Amino acid sequence: MRKRHAAWAALPVLAFFATPYLPFVNGPHLWLGLPSVLVWAVLWTVGCTVALFAIERYADHPEDDDEDVEHEVDVEHGDDLEHDGAGSATKAAAASEITS
């Protein structure tokens, strides 16, 4: 995980831990007709979800690069082709055996 990913993940956690020490949150206040602590917790819960999504979306996944090479789609026929180590399409070979 990169440093910027750690910062994205740390921001909601720090906001949750800071809740009791923030006077504008931890007091007898109503935001949108709800207790301020409840609204604060809901906002940072959504923020945590967004941060985790951003980390997952923009993280490097080197294992996914290997799958792109092994799995191709035949655009002309719309068939999925799975290649073996020799590079020949197994579905195309099976189809040719069935037709002959």
JOTAVEN-V571024 format. One record per residue. N is the residue number from 1. RES is the residue in one letter. PHI is phi in degrees with one decimal (none if undefined). D_FIRST is the distance of its C-alpha to the first C-alpha in whole Angstrom. Layout:
N/RES/PHI/D_FIRST ; N/RES/PHI/D_FIRST
This chain:
1/M/none/0 ; 2/R/-81.3/4 ; 3/K/-64.1/7 ; 4/R/-68.7/8 ; 5/H/-66.8/6 ; 6/A/-65.0/7 ; 7/A/-67.1/10 ; 8/W/-61.6/11 ; 9/A/-76.2/10 ; 10/A/-78.0/12 ; 11/L/-59.7/15 ; 12/P/-65.0/17 ; 13/V/-65.5/17 ; 14/L/-64.8/18 ; 15/A/-64.3/21 ; 16/F/-64.8/22 ; 17/F/-68.8/22 ; 18/A/-81.9/24 ; 19/T/-51.7/27 ; 20/P/-69.0/30 ; 21/Y/-97.5/30 ; 22/L/-96.9/30 ; 23/P/-67.0/34 ; 24/F/-75.9/33 ; 25/V/-103.4/32 ; 26/N/-90.9/33 ; 27/G/-162.3/37 ; 28/P/-81.9/40 ; 29/H/-113.0/38 ; 30/L/-116.0/38 ; 31/W/-116.8/36 ; 32/L/56.3/37 ; 33/G/81.0/40 ; 34/L/-119.8/37 ; 35/P/-57.7/36 ; 36/S/-61.0/33 ; 37/V/-64.6/31 ; 38/L/-65.3/31 ; 39/V/-63.5/30 ; 40/W/-59.4/27 ; 41/A/-65.8/26 ; 42/V/-65.8/26 ; 43/L/-60.7/25 ; 44/W/-77.9/22 ; 45/T/-67.2/21 ; 46/V/-64.7/22 ; 47/G/-62.2/19 ; 48/C/-66.0/17 ; 49/T/-63.7/17 ; 50/V/-64.4/17 ; 51/A/-64.0/13 ; 52/L/-65.9/12 ; 53/F/-63.3/14 ; 54/A/-63.6/12 ; 55/I/-63.0/9 ; 56/E/-67.3/10 ; 57/R/-66.9/13 ; 58/Y/-101.8/11 ; 59/A/-77.8/8 ; 60/D/-79.0/9 ; 61/H/-124.1/11 ; 62/P/-64.9/13 ; 63/E/-69.3/15 ; 64/D/-72.9/16 ; 65/D/-64.7/18 ; 66/D/-67.3/20 ; 67/E/-69.4/22 ; 68/D/-65.6/23 ; 69/V/-74.9/25 ; 70/E/-78.7/26 ; 71/H/-119.2/27 ; 72/E/-124.6/30 ; 73/V/-116.3/32 ; 74/D/-78.0/36 ; 75/V/-67.4/36 ; 76/E/-64.9/40 ; 77/H/-104.9/40 ; 78/G/74.2/37 ; 79/D/-94.7/37 ; 80/D/-84.4/34 ; 81/L/-114.5/34 ; 82/E/-107.5/32 ; 83/H/-95.5/32 ; 84/D/-88.3/33 ; 85/G/-62.0/33 ; 86/A/-78.6/36 ; 87/G/97.2/35 ; 88/S/-90.5/38 ; 89/A/-78.6/37 ; 90/T/-72.7/38 ; 91/K/-67.9/39 ; 92/A/-66.2/41 ; 93/A/-67.5/43 ; 94/A/-66.9/43 ; 95/A/-65.7/45 ; 96/S/-69.0/47 ; 97/E/-70.2/48 ; 98/I/-69.5/49 ; 99/T/-75.1/51 ; 100/S/-95.3/53
